Amino acid sequence: MVSGAHLAAFAALTFLMVVVPGPSVLFTISRALTVGRRDALLTVVGNSVGVYTQVVAVAFGLGALVTTSAAVFTAIKVAGAVYLVYLGIQAVRHRRKLSDAMAAKVRATPGRVPTVLRDGFVVGFANPKSIVFLAALLPQFVDPAAGSVPAQMLVLGLCLPAIALATDSAWALVAGTARAWFARSPRRLELVGGTGGLVMIGLGTTLAFTGRGD
């Protein structure tokens, strides 16, 4: 099965991807500000399930192809590197979006649990940031000699919903309880997005010149 080194490396890479605010984080913050922590946390749960559905799709759709074709592997690696750089640039350019979300003043009533979970699931499943990340990078941490490729991807893929569940929940709690603190200095949020973006750019550049993860 999956080696400890591959799991740790993919978990670290996943953390760097997740920590850069994207559609799911913005949606979660919006929930926290408009309807409170309860709906925001339920949204995070639904989102995590949606993201893992992406993992399943990637595991059973790309695994065999990547392990049998060097050309496909190289193409996916380059695509992943380019996308990471793109994410970094976008994070730097749009770092003010988090402060804009914190400035929202719309009010609403809490929703029904199934509805809130469903909304979170849809946002997670349709998140282009995570689906491209998984399709481009997940196969690179698989060792064909270690057993079933889809099974390895399913295990490695657990890192994404697990880390997203933790970090997005933190965003939900922070947005629900410390709005005034952020409002006093929007630059604090801009710094989060900008720093994460620079990390992504460096990561993508490094990935472009690395070999197969096994």
C-alpha positions, 0 to 999 in steps of 0.5 A: 500500500501507500508508503509513509514517505509518500503519504507525508509528502502528499499531505504536506502538498495538500496542506499548502493547496488547501491553506490558500483561500479558494471557493470553498473557504470564501463560501464557508466564511460567507456562511459564517457571517450570514447565518452563523457558525452552525451552518458554516460548520455543516457546510464544511462537512458537506464540502469535505464529502464533495471533495472526496467524491472528486478523489474517487472519480480521479482514482478510478479514471486516471490511475491506470492511464498514468502508470502505463504512459510516460507521456501522459505522466509528463503532461499531467506533471507539467499541467500540475506545475502550471496550475500551481503557479496559476493558483499562486498568481490568482491568490496574490492578485485576489488577496483582497477577496477575504477582506471583502467577504469579512465586510459582508453584512447580509443577514439570513436565517439558519437552514435545514441540515440536509439543505446546508450539507447539500450546498456544501457538497455541491461547492466541494464537488464542483470546486475546480481548484481541488479537481485539477489539483487531484487529477494533476498531482495525485497520480505522482505519489502512487507506486505501481509496485505497491499494489492497487493504484486506485486503492493507493489514490483513495488512501492518499486522497483522504488527506484532502477532505481531512485537512480541508475539514480542519482548516475550513472549520477553523475559518468558520470559527474565526469568521463567526467569532472574530469578525471585529478583529479582522475588520480592524485590519483587512490587511491581515487577510490580504497577507494570508492570501498573498503569502500562500500565493507566493508559496504556490508559485515556488511549489509549482516551479519546483514541481516542473523540474522533479521526477516521478514521486516513486 
